[in-house]
Amino acid sequence: MRDAYSNVTLRETLAIATRTASSNGTGVDRATNGSLFQDAMVVVHTGVITDGTHTIEVQESDDNTNFTAVATSELQGVEPAIVAADDNKLFVIGYKGQKRYLRAALTAAGTTSGGTLGAQVLLANPRVAPVVHA
C-alpha cells in the first residue's frame, strides 16, 4: 500500500504543556509494532510563548536509556531556539541517523511564565507495512 495512513505514524515525545523548566521527552521507538521505520523527523509546535528561550535538541539512543545529542551532520533543518516571537509555529527537524530511539529535549532559560509547546516524532517508510496505529 502506498498511502500515508499505511506508511506513516506520529508518536508524542514531549507532551504539550506550558513549560518553565527544562525537560526530556519520552523516547520513541523506530521499531514500534514491528514496522522498522527507516525515516524520522521531529515536529515541534508552539502555542503562546510568553517569555524565555526554549531550545530544542534532538537526541538518539540505542537502548532508550542513554541518550546523546544527534550530530548536526545527521540532522536536516535547524534545532530551534523558540522565543516570544514564535507563537503558534511549527518547526521540523529531519533525522538521518540510524539509532533506534529518538526524543526531543527542551532546555528552558529566562522563563517566568514560560511557553506552551510540544513535540512529536513522525515515523515513515516502514520495512513492514501497513503501519499499526495504536
N, C-alpha and C positions, 0 to 999 in steps of 0.2 A: 504494500500500500504506500502511495506517495503523497498522502495528505498530512497536514500539520498535526492533526489530532493523534494520528498513529505514530508519529516520529518525533514529537517534541513534548517536553513536560516542564513544569515550573515547580521549584521547591523553595520554600522560605528558608533563609539563613539568618536574617536579622529582622525580628518581628517589628511591625510598625508600632512606634511608640514615641512619645515626647522624651527626648534624651538630653540629659545634662551631664552625663558621665560617660567615660569610655566603656566599651563592651565588645565582647566577641560573639559573632554569630554562631549558629549551630552548623556543624559540618554537614555537607550534602554529598551523598554517595553517588558517584557517577555510574556505579554498577547497580543502582536501585532496581529492584524487581527483576534482576537478571537481564536488563536491557543493554548494559555495557555501552553507555553513551560515549561517543568519540569527540563530541564538540560541546563546549560550555561557554557561557558568558554570565557575568554578574550584572543585574539590573538594579540600580538604586533609584528610589523615588522619594521625593520630598513633599511635605506639606508646608506648613508655616515654619520658617526658621527665624526665631526671634533674635538670638544673639549667639556669639561664639563662632568657632570654626569646628566643623565636623569632618574629619579626614577619614576617608575610606581606604582600607588596604585589603587587597585580595590575598588570601592565604591558602596554602595547599598542604596536604598531608598524605602519607601512605597508610596510616593506621587510625585516623580520626582522633588522635590524641596529641601528637606532636606536630603542631602547625608552624610553618615558616612563611615569610613573605614571598610572594611569587616574583621572580626576577623580571625586570622591566622588559627584557627581550622575549618573555613568554606571554606578554600582555598586548592587547590591541586596544588603543584608546588610552585615556589617562585616568588614574585613580583620582577622584575629585576631592577637593578641599571645599566643602559646602559652607556657605555663609548666608547672611540675611538676604542677599540679592537672589538667592537660589530657591525661593518659594515655588512649590508646585512644578518641579522639573524632574526629568528622567536623565540618568547617567548610565551609559552602557560600557562595560569593560569586557573585551573578549579574552578568552584564556586559550593559549596554545600548548600548554604543558601536558604532562602525562600522569600526574598524580591522581589517585582515586578520589580523594575528598577535597572539597573546596568550601571556603566560608568567607564572609566579609567581616572585617574587624573595624571598629569605629574608635577613633581617638578624638575625644572632645576636649576643647581648650577654650577658656574665656567665656564659659557659659554661666548664666544666672537662671534664665528661664528656658534656655536651650532651643531645640527644634524638633519637629516631628519628621521622622524618616524611617525607611525600612529597606530591606534588600532581599532579592531572590536570586537563585541560580537557575538559569534557563539551560536545560539539557537537550541536545539534539543529535541527530544522526546515530541512532542506536544500531548496534550489531544485531540485536534481536528485536524484531517488531512484530505486531504492534505494541506500543507502549501501554503498560498497565497504569491507569490513573487511579490513585488511591487517596 
